[in-house]
Amino acid sequence: MVSLIEVQRQTIIEAIRNINPPNTWRCVVMDEVSYKLTMNVMEEHNILDEKVSEVRKIEEKRVPQPMECIYILTPMEHIVRCLLSDFERPKPRYSGAHLLWTSELDNRFRQMIIDSPTRQFIRGERVLSVDFYPRESHLFTIREPTSFFTLYHPECRSLVSSHLRELARKVVCVCGALGEYPTIRYFRPPSHMLHEARVLSEILAKYVQDELDTFAKTHPDFPPQSNRPRGMLFIVDRSMDLYAPFLHEFTYQAMAHDLLPIKEDDKITYKVDITTATGETEQKEMAITDDDQVWVANRHQHMKDTIERLMADFQKFLGDNRNFVDSQSSTSLYAIRDMMASLPQYQGQKDMYSLHLTMAQECMGQFEKKKLPEIALLEQSLSTGLDENGRPPRDAASDLVRLLDDPALGPAERLRLIAIYLLYKDGLLDGDIQKLIRHSGLRRHDEMVIRSLDMLGARVSKPLKDPTPNRNRSRKPKSPQQDEEGNDFSRYTTVLKQMLEDHVKGVLDPQVFPYIKPELVPTGTGNSFDSGSQASLRSAKPTWAKSRLSVVEPRQRVIVFMAGGATLSEARACYEISKSSVRDVFLGTSHIITPDHFLMQLKALKDGREKLGLPTDALRKEVPRHLLEPDPVPKPTPPPAQARPPPAAAQAAPIPKPPVKEREGIKVHHQPNRPYYEEDKKKKKKKFGVF
């Protein structure tokens, strides 16, 4: 299957490699954002290997170089002004510029370049369509958690339209990178969901369609010729499924991100104690990436299956090293980790296995400590509407109160249970909400988490005599079939997975997921394949966006973009559908949300806008002052001093003899290779006696 990481890496490398004339040394300059985008999929040495002398950031102070420069830039105003400052000076910093933009350049910024002296130095220009962060082979984000506030916070209404435009441009970048001109469908909430943000998916889908059409007009080579069925793009938002962010997941990846302190920054890392070959223990921060084959092979497996596989791998290792240790001593994952650490021939995989053995052991420790089996049974009964026996739950309220009384549950687990129960009941009396909060030992600000759910379409409170039927009954997720893989703790099926399954079967409801351009859909079929229109859309010549992996070209590509954040369970669903159908399914979102992160964001919906830390409220970025200053003038080299005639040779004075002191027959001299003193042989010793 095609990988977004590899697609983006190859796009950037080939753009550098194909700049004419070839085999010419150049330097590369990026901005802060484009540098992060690039380093997310490669290392700096990969660029230096392409006859690049150095990689610098445009915001840094740089000295002029007598060579051409390849600029990989984000199309932002202050970055364009930084570019102009490199050439609007008496001595330009570079002899020429090759411009590679991460996304489409705004016409206003293009005009700034045309009207400046920089224009005469431009040797070439190209749009790479790489303004997104591939996190996994089929998962990408834009790394903007504050998008959740912009979309759902009541004080951010004025920002929604411009933010959706920005999201649309990034979605089009993914389509451009994959060479897809997809049919677009979007999520239309049921009529009973009357929250203010209910039109987000529709507006974003229309913006994506506009941007995509514009992209096709400005790039005659798009889409490239291919025998793949036309792709499909689904635009949805977080309100489509409110259960998924609260539920405990027991697959390795989701469970680890829920229970362990995994750090997510430019890299996803976890600190683990490593035992070295000398027996010493040191703490090491290890990256969790797609290059880790143990992680890729196990991340979507149930935790019990992950542990069984790790144990099996170690037992296989013991079979290959029978003289190392008695296999009966490997009674725990920690023991296995420590044994591997002392093997010199196993050093290459030691750290990798130490990481996953430690993470698996700590996850299982939390599983038992927090009584997650009991919690999960109630969560699954409430979210599916059926207990483990396939019947509607009878005493859900009693089970909830009993768990809330258990001291093993922390505040986050209690809050998640209350939120799931509220969704199951389609709202509660105000007094009941307050009683549950107090009974759980939670505080006033925790109640704000529950109250904020109404901004995402949930009904939070309802009157005592409410004639409205439970709205969740019509959209209750189905329980998995008996022959499907799973257990009592994993019966819930995300709405996203149901949508993809119905799409594959060709039975997806057009009322819930309508088309942006229904006139392009063949009448009399609900299937998303459109071979008739496919030929006309893919008749262009194959050029820069042509798929590099022809073996996967027949697979239809399905892209799902979820505004407002997506869960790892939804990412797993995309891999599962890709595996079970002849399709490549990609999930994109503003950011990945964990349950704790979702609770914090819901709570912040009740805060003032000034506390949200929105990028639009930050200080406007300007060109660094040092870029506008003249380059330092090198100090002139002083001329060589004139040779002076040698002075007239004076008559050589006689060399004085070394001073010699004679004292009682001892001569003291200063000549080398002789004793510092010696006796005078001419002077006879005075003899005593008669002879």
C-alpha positions in Angstrom: 0.0 0.0 0.0 1.1 3.6 -0.7 2.5 5.5 2.3 2.0 9.2 2.8 5.4 9.4 4.5 7.1 8.0 1.4 5.0 10.2 -1.0 6.0 13.4 0.8 9.6 12.4 1.1 10.0 11.5 -2.5 8.1 14.7 -3.6 10.7 16.9 -1.8 13.8 15.0 -2.7 12.8 14.8 -6.4 12.0 18.5 -6.5 15.5 19.2 -5.3 17.1 16.6 -7.6 15.3 17.8 -10.8 16.4 21.4 -10.6 18.4 22.4 -13.7 21.2 22.4 -14.4 21.7 19.1 -12.6 24.8 18.1 -10.6 25.3 21.7 -9.4 26.1 22.5 -5.8 23.5 24.7 -4.2 22.3 25.6 -0.7 18.8 25.0 0.7 16.9 27.6 2.8 13.6 26.8 4.6 11.4 28.6 7.1 10.5 27.3 10.5 7.3 25.6 9.3 8.7 24.1 6.1 11.7 22.8 8.1 9.3 20.9 10.4 7.3 19.6 7.5 10.5 18.3 5.9 12.2 16.9 8.9 9.0 15.1 9.8 9.6 12.7 6.9 13.4 12.6 6.5 16.7 13.6 8.1 18.8 16.6 7.1 21.5 14.4 5.7 19.0 13.1 3.1 19.0 16.7 1.6 22.7 17.2 1.9 23.2 14.0 -0.1 21.6 15.8 -3.1 24.6 18.1 -3.8 23.4 20.6 -1.1 26.2 22.5 0.7 24.1 23.5 3.7 20.5 23.7 5.0 19.6 27.0 6.7 16.5 28.7 8.0 15.4 31.9 6.3 14.8 33.6 9.6 18.4 33.2 10.5 21.2 35.6 9.8 23.1 34.4 6.7 26.1 35.6 4.8 26.1 35.9 1.0 27.0 32.8 -0.9 28.3 32.7 -4.5 25.8 30.0 -5.6 22.1 29.5 -6.3 19.7 28.8 -3.5 16.7 26.4 -3.3 14.0 27.9 -1.2 11.4 25.5 0.3 8.9 28.0 1.8 5.5 28.3 3.4 3.4 30.9 1.6 3.0 33.3 4.5 3.5 37.1 4.3 6.4 37.4 6.6 8.2 34.5 4.9 7.7 36.2 1.5 9.2 39.4 2.9 12.1 37.4 4.2 12.6 36.1 0.7 12.5 39.6 -0.7 15.1 40.9 1.8 17.6 38.4 0.4 17.7 40.2 -2.9 16.7 43.8 -2.2 20.2 44.7 -1.1 23.3 46.0 -2.8 24.8 42.5 -2.9 22.2 39.7 -3.1 22.7 36.8 -0.7 22.6 34.3 -3.6 23.1 34.4 -7.3 19.7 32.9 -8.1 16.6 31.4 -6.5 14.6 28.3 -7.1 11.2 28.6 -5.3 9.5 25.5 -4.0 6.2 26.4 -2.1 4.6 23.9 0.3 1.2 25.0 -1.0 -0.4 27.4 -3.4 0.9 31.0 -3.2 -1.7 33.7 -2.7 -2.0 36.2 -5.6 -1.2 39.1 -3.3 2.1 37.5 -2.3 2.9 36.6 -5.9 2.4 40.3 -6.9 4.8 41.3 -4.1 7.5 39.2 -5.7 6.7 40.4 -9.2 7.0 44.1 -8.1 10.4 43.6 -6.4 13.9 43.2 -7.7 13.7 39.6 -6.6 11.9 38.7 -9.8 15.1 38.9 -12.0 16.8 36.3 -9.7 14.1 33.6 -9.8 15.3 30.7 -11.9 12.2 28.5 -11.4 9.1 28.0 -9.2 6.9 25.0 -8.2 4.2 24.1 -5.8 5.0 20.8 -3.9 1.6 20.3 -2.1 3.3 19.1 1.1 1.6 21.3 3.7 0.6 18.5 6.0 2.2 16.2 8.5 2.1 12.5 7.7 2.0 10.8 11.1 1.7 7.3 9.8 1.5 5.7 6.3 -2.3 6.3 6.2 -2.7 9.0 8.8 -1.9 12.8 8.5 -2.6 15.8 10.7 -2.0 19.5 10.4 -0.8 19.8 14.0 -3.2 22.5 15.0 -5.1 21.4 18.2 -6.6 24.9 18.6 -8.7 24.1 15.5 -11.1 22.5 17.9 -11.7 25.9 19.7 -12.0 27.8 16.4 -14.7 25.5 15.2 -16.8 25.1 18.4 -16.0 27.9 20.8 -18.8 30.5 20.8 -16.4 33.5 20.9 -14.6 32.3 17.7 -17.5 32.6 15.2 -15.7 35.4 13.3 -12.7 33.1 12.7 -14.6 30.0 11.4 -14.8 31.0 7.7 -11.1 31.9 7.3 -10.1 28.8 9.3 -12.2 26.5 7.1 -10.5 28.0 4.0 -7.1 27.2 5.5 -8.2 23.7 6.3 -9.5 23.3 2.7 -6.1 24.3 1.3 -4.4 21.7 3.4 -6.8 19.0 2.3 -6.2 19.9 -1.3 -2.5 19.5 -0.7 -3.1 15.9 0.3 -5.1 15.4 -2.9 -2.4 16.9 -5.0 0.3 14.8 -3.3 -1.7 11.6 -4.0 -2.7 12.8 -7.5 -6.4 12.5 -6.7 -9.3 14.6 -8.0 -11.9 12.9 -5.8 -15.7 13.0 -5.5 -16.6 14.8 -2.3 -19.3 13.8 0.2 -19.9 15.3 3.6 -21.6 14.5 6.9 -25.0 16.1 7.3 -26.2 15.8 11.0 -29.7 14.6 11.6 -32.4 17.2 11.8 -32.7 16.9 15.6 -29.1 18.1 16.0 -29.6 21.8 16.0 -26.3 23.0 17.4 -24.6 26.0 15.8 -21.7 24.0 14.3 -23.9 21.5 12.5 -23.0 23.1 9.1 -19.3 22.9 9.5 -18.8 19.7 7.4 -20.9 21.1 4.6 -19.2 24.5 4.4 -15.7 22.8 4.6 -16.7 20.4 1.8 -17.8 23.3 -0.4 -14.5 25.1 0.2 -12.5 22.0 -0.6 -14.4 21.6 -3.8 -13.7 25.2 -4.8 -10.0 24.9 -3.9 -9.7 21.6 -5.8 -11.3 23.0 -8.9 -9.0 26.0 -8.8 -6.0 23.7 -8.3 -7.0 21.7 -11.4 -7.3 24.8 -13.5 -3.9 26.1 -12.5 -2.2 22.7 -12.9 -2.9 21.3 -16.3 -1.2 18.0 -15.4 -3.6 17.4 -12.6 -4.9 14.8 -12.1 -2.4 12.4 -13.6 -3.4 9.6 -15.9 -4.2 6.5 -14.0 -6.3 3.3 -14.2 -7.4 3.7 -10.6 -11.1 4.3 -9.9 -11.8 7.9 -9.1 -11.1 8.6 -5.4 -13.6 9.6 -2.7 -13.2 12.3 -0.1 -15.4 12.4 3.0 -15.6 15.6 5.0 -16.8 15.0 8.5 -16.4 16.7 11.9 -16.0 15.6 15.5 -19.8 15.9 16.3 -20.4 12.8 14.1 -19.3 10.5 16.9 -19.1 11.7 20.5 -18.7 8.3 22.1 -15.3 7.4 20.5 -13.2 10.1 22.4 -14.5 8.9 25.8 -14.3 5.1 25.5 -11.4 3.0 26.8 -9.6 1.2 24.0 -7.7 -2.0 24.5 -5.6 -2.1 21.3 -2.0 -1.5 21.9 -1.6 2.0 20.3 -4.8 3.5 21.7 -4.3 2.0 25.1 -0.8 3.2 25.4 -1.7 6.8 24.4 -4.6 6.8 26.9 -2.7 5.4 29.9 0.9 6.2 29.5 2.8 9.6 29.5 3.7 9.5 25.9 5.1 12.8 24.7 3.9 14.3 21.4 5.9 17.1 19.9 7.8 17.1 16.6 8.3 13.4 17.4 6.3 10.9 19.4 8.5 9.7 22.2 8.4 7.7 25.4 10.9 7.5 28.2 12.0 4.1 29.2 14.7 2.6 31.5 17.3 0.8 29.3 19.7 -1.8 30.8 23.0 -1.5 29.0 25.3 -4.4 28.2 27.4 -3.5 31.3 24.4 -3.9 33.5 23.9 -0.2 34.2 20.4 1.4 33.9 19.9 4.6 32.1 16.7 6.5 31.1 16.3 7.0 27.3 13.7 8.9 25.4 12.8 6.7 22.4 10.9 7.7 19.3 7.8 5.8 18.2 7.6 5.9 14.4 6.7 3.8 11.4 10.3 2.7 11.2 9.7 0.7 14.3 8.6 -2.6 12.9 7.5 -4.0 16.3 5.2 -1.0 16.7 3.8 -1.2 13.2 3.1 -4.9 13.6 1.3 -4.7 16.9 -0.2 -1.2 17.3 -3.7 -2.3 16.1 -3.7 -5.6 17.9 -5.6 -6.2 21.1 -3.3 -5.8 24.1 -3.5 -9.5 25.0 -2.5 -10.4 21.5 0.4 -7.9 21.6 1.8 -9.4 24.8 1.4 -12.9 23.4 3.3 -11.9 20.2 6.1 -10.2 22.2 6.4 -13.3 24.5 6.4 -15.6 21.4 9.2 -13.5 19.8 11.3 -13.8 22.9 10.7 -17.5 23.2 11.8 -17.9 19.6 14.9 -16.0 20.6 15.6 -18.3 23.5 15.2 -21.3 21.1 18.0 -19.8 19.0 20.2 -19.1 22.1 19.7 -22.2 24.4 23.0 -21.7 26.2 22.1 -18.2 27.3 19.5 -18.7 30.0 17.0 -21.2 31.3 13.7 -20.4 29.6 11.9 -21.1 32.9 13.3 -17.9 34.3 11.5 -15.6 31.9 8.4 -15.1 34.0 7.7 -11.4 33.3 8.0 -8.9 30.6 10.5 -6.9 32.7 12.7 -10.1 33.1 12.6 -10.6 29.4 13.7 -7.0 28.8 16.6 -7.2 31.2 17.8 -10.5 29.7 17.9 -9.1 26.2 19.8 -6.1 27.4 22.8 -8.2 28.4 23.2 -9.9 25.0 25.9 -8.3 22.8 24.5 -10.0 19.7 21.1 -8.6 20.4 22.0 -5.0 20.8 20.4 -3.9 17.5 16.9 -4.8 18.7 17.5 -4.4 22.4 16.1 -0.9 22.7 13.2 -1.5 20.5 12.0 -4.5 22.5 12.8 -2.8 25.8 10.5 0.0 24.8 7.5 -2.2 23.9 8.0 -4.7 26.7 8.0 -1.8 29.2 5.0 -0.1 27.6 3.0 -3.3 27.5 3.8 -4.2 31.1 2.8 -0.7 32.3 -0.4 -0.7 30.3 -1.4 -4.0 32.0 -0.5 -2.5 35.3 -2.9 0.4 34.8 -5.5 -2.0 33.4 -5.6 -3.8 36.7 -5.1 -0.8 39.0 -7.9 1.3 37.6 -10.3 -1.7 37.3 -10.7 -1.1 33.6 -12.5 -4.4 32.9 -15.5 -3.3 35.0 -15.5 0.2 33.5 -15.2 -1.1 30.0 -18.2 -3.4 30.3 -20.4 -0.5 31.4 -19.0 1.8 28.6 -19.7 -0.8 25.9 -23.2 -1.4 27.2 -24.0 2.3 27.2 -22.3 3.1 23.8 -23.8 0.2 21.9 -27.2 0.0 23.8 -26.6 -3.7 24.4 -24.8 -5.6 27.2 -22.4 -8.4 26.6 -25.3 -10.8 26.3 -26.9 -8.8 23.5 -29.7 -7.3 25.6 -30.5 -3.7 26.6 -28.8 -2.8 29.9 -31.2 -3.0 32.8 -29.5 -1.3 35.8 -27.2 1.1 34.0 -27.7 3.8 36.7 -27.0 1.4 39.5 -23.8 0.2 37.8 -22.7 3.8 37.2 -23.2 4.8 40.8 -21.4 1.7 42.1 -18.3 2.5 39.9 -18.4 6.1 40.9 -18.1 5.0 44.5 -15.0 2.9 43.8 -11.9 4.7 45.0 -9.8 3.0 42.3 -11.3 5.3 39.7 -9.6 8.7 39.2 -11.4 12.0 38.3 -10.9 11.4 34.6 -12.4 8.0 34.6 -15.5 9.2 36.6 -16.0 12.1 34.2 -15.8 9.9 31.2 -18.4 7.5 32.6 -20.8 10.4 33.4 -20.3 11.8 29.8 -21.0 8.4 28.2 -24.1 7.9 30.5 -25.4 11.3 29.5 -25.0 10.5 25.8 -26.8 7.2 26.3 -29.7 8.9 28.1 -29.8 11.7 25.5 -29.6 14.3 28.3 -30.2 14.4 32.0 -32.1 16.6 34.5 -30.0 19.5 35.7 -30.3 18.3 39.2 -29.2 14.8 38.2 -26.1 16.2 36.6 -25.1 18.1 39.7 -25.8 15.0 41.9 -23.6 12.8 39.8 -20.8 15.5 39.9 -21.0 15.8 43.7 -21.3 12.1 44.2 -18.2 11.5 42.2 -16.2 14.0 44.2 -15.7 16.2 41.2 -15.5 20.0 41.2 -17.4 22.8 39.5 -15.0 23.1 36.6 -15.4 19.4 35.9 -19.1 19.9 35.4 -18.2 22.4 32.6 -16.9 19.4 30.6 -20.3 17.9 30.6 -22.1 21.2 29.8 -19.8 21.8 26.8 -21.1 18.8 25.0 -24.1 20.8 23.8 -21.7 22.8 21.5 -21.0 19.6 19.6 -24.6 18.6 19.2 -25.3 16.5 22.3 -28.4 17.3 24.4 -27.1 17.9 27.9 -30.1 18.8 30.0 -33.8 18.1 29.5 -37.0 18.9 31.5 -38.6 16.4 33.8 -41.5 15.7 31.4 -39.8 15.6 28.1 -42.0 14.4 25.3 -39.1 14.1 22.9 -37.9 10.5 22.4 -34.4 9.5 22.9 -32.6 10.8 19.8 -29.7 8.4 20.2 -31.9 5.4 19.4 -31.9 6.3 15.7 -28.1 6.6 15.4 -27.0 4.0 17.9 -23.9 2.2 16.7 -24.4 -1.4 15.8 -22.9 -4.2 17.8 -20.4 -6.3 15.9 -21.4 -9.6 14.5 -20.5 -12.7 16.4 -18.0 -13.8 13.8 -16.1 -10.5 13.9 -12.9 -10.3 15.9 -13.4 -8.7 19.3 -14.5 -9.3 22.8 -16.8 -7.9 25.5 -14.5 -4.9 25.9 -14.4 -3.9 22.2 -17.9 -4.2 20.9 -18.4 -0.6 19.9 -18.0 0.3 16.2 -17.1 3.9 15.4 -19.4 5.8 13.2 -16.5 6.4 10.8 -16.0 2.7 10.4 -19.7 2.2 9.7 -19.6 4.9 7.1 -16.6 3.3 5.3 -18.2 -0.2 5.4 -21.4 1.2 3.8 -19.3 3.0 1.2 -17.6 -0.2 0.3 -20.9 -2.0 0.0 -22.4 0.9 -2.0 -25.2 1.5 0.4 -24.1 4.7 2.2 -27.2 6.9 2.8 -27.0 9.9 0.5 -29.2 11.9 2.9 -26.7 11.6 5.8 -23.6 11.8 3.4 -24.7 13.8 0.4 -22.5 14.7 -2.6 -21.2 18.2 -3.2 -21.8 17.7 -6.9 -24.6 15.2 -7.2 -24.9 15.8 -10.9 -21.6 13.9 -11.4 -22.9 10.8 -9.7 -24.4 8.2 -12.1 -28.2 7.8 -11.6 -29.5 4.5 -10.3 -26.4 3.5 -8.3 -25.3 4.2 -4.8 -21.8 3.0 -5.4 -19.0 5.5 -5.4 -17.3 4.1 -8.5 -17.7 6.3 -11.5 -15.8 4.8 -14.3 -17.6 7.0 -16.9 -16.4 10.3 -15.4 -13.1 8.7 -14.4 -11.8 8.7 -17.9 -12.5 12.4 -18.6 -11.0 13.5 -15.3 -7.8 11.5 -15.8 -7.1 12.2 -19.5 -4.2 14.6 -18.8 -0.6 13.6 -19.4 1.2 11.9 -16.6 3.8 14.2 -15.0 4.9 15.3 -11.5 2.0 13.8 -9.6 2.1 10.3 -11.2 1.9 7.5 -8.7 5.3 6.0 -8.1 3.7 2.7 -7.0 2.0 1.3 -10.1 1.2 -2.0 -8.3 -1.4 -0.2 -6.2 -2.9 1.9 -8.9 -6.0 -0.2 -9.3 -6.9 0.4 -5.6 -9.4 3.2 -5.1 -8.2 5.9 -2.7 -10.5 7.1 0.0 -9.6 10.1 2.1 -11.5 11.0 5.3 -10.9 14.4 6.8 -12.3 14.9 10.3 -12.4 18.5 11.5 -12.0 19.0 15.2 -9.8 16.1 16.0 -9.9 12.3 15.4 -9.2 9.3 17.7 -6.7 6.5 17.3 -9.7 4.1 17.1 -10.9 5.9 14.0 -7.4 5.7 12.5 -7.4 2.0 13.2 -10.7 1.6 11.3 -9.1 3.1 8.2 -6.4 0.5 8.3 -8.9 -2.3 8.8 -11.1 -1.2 5.9 -7.9 -0.9 3.7 -7.0 -4.4 4.6 -10.4 -5.9 4.1 -11.3 -4.1 0.8 -9.5 -3.2 -2.4 -9.0 0.4 -1.3 -6.4 2.6 0.4 -8.1 4.6 3.1 -6.4 7.7 4.6 -7.5 9.6 7.6 -6.7 13.3 8.1 -7.5 15.6 10.9 -6.4 18.8 12.7 -4.9 16.7 15.6 -5.1 13.3 17.3 -7.2 13.4 20.5 -6.8 11.2 23.5 -9.5 11.0 26.1 -7.7 13.2 28.5 -7.0 15.8 25.8 -10.6 15.8 24.8 -11.7 16.4 28.4 -9.3 19.4 28.6 -10.6 20.9 25.3 -14.2 20.5 26.3 -13.5 22.3 29.6 -11.8 25.1 27.7 -14.9 25.7 25.6 -16.3 27.5 28.7 -13.2 29.7 29.1 -12.7 33.1 27.5 -11.1 33.4 24.1 -8.0 35.1 25.6 -7.1 31.8 27.4 -7.2 29.6 24.3 -3.9 30.6 22.8 -5.2 30.8 19.3 -2.6 31.5 16.5 -4.7 34.3 15.1 -4.6 36.1 18.5 -0.8 35.8 18.7 1.5 38.7 17.7 1.8 39.2 14.0 5.1 37.7 12.8 7.5 40.2 11.2 10.7 39.9 9.2 13.6 39.6 11.7 15.4 42.9 12.0 18.8 41.4 11.3 17.7 40.3 7.8 17.1 44.0 6.9 20.4 45.2 8.1 23.3 45.4 5.6 25.6 42.5 5.6 28.9 43.2 7.4 31.6 44.5 5.2 34.6 42.2 5.4 37.7 44.0 6.7 40.2 44.7 3.9 43.3 42.7 4.0 46.3 44.9 5.0 48.9 45.3 2.2 52.1 43.3 2.8 54.8 45.3 4.6 57.7 46.5 2.3 60.9 44.7 2.8 63.5 46.8 4.5 67.2 46.7 3.4 69.3 44.7 5.9 71.5 46.9 8.1 75.2 47.2 7.3 77.1 44.4 8.8 79.1 45.6 11.8 82.5 44.3 12.6 82.0 41.2 14.6 83.1 41.5 18.2 85.3 38.8 19.5 83.4 36.1 21.2 84.1 36.2 24.9 85.5 33.2 26.5 83.2 31.5 29.0 83.7 32.8 32.4 86.0 30.6 34.4 86.5 30.8 38.2 89.4 29.1 39.7 88.8 28.3 43.3 91.0 25.8 45.2 91.8 23.8 42.1 88.2 23.7 40.8 87.4 25.1 37.3 83.7 26.1 36.8 82.8 26.4 33.1 79.7 26.7 30.8 80.6 24.3 28.0 78.1 21.6 27.0 78.8 17.9 27.1 81.3 18.3 30.0 80.7 18.1 33.7 79.7 21.4 35.1 82.9 21.4 37.2 86.1 19.4 37.2 89.4 19.3 39.0 92.5 21.1 37.8 94.8 18.3 36.9 97.9 20.5 37.0 97.4 21.2 40.7 98.8 18.4 42.8 97.2 17.3 45.9 99.1 18.1 49.1 100.5 15.0 50.5 100.8 14.3 54.2 103.2 12.0 55.8 106.8 11.1 55.3 106.3 9.6 51.9 
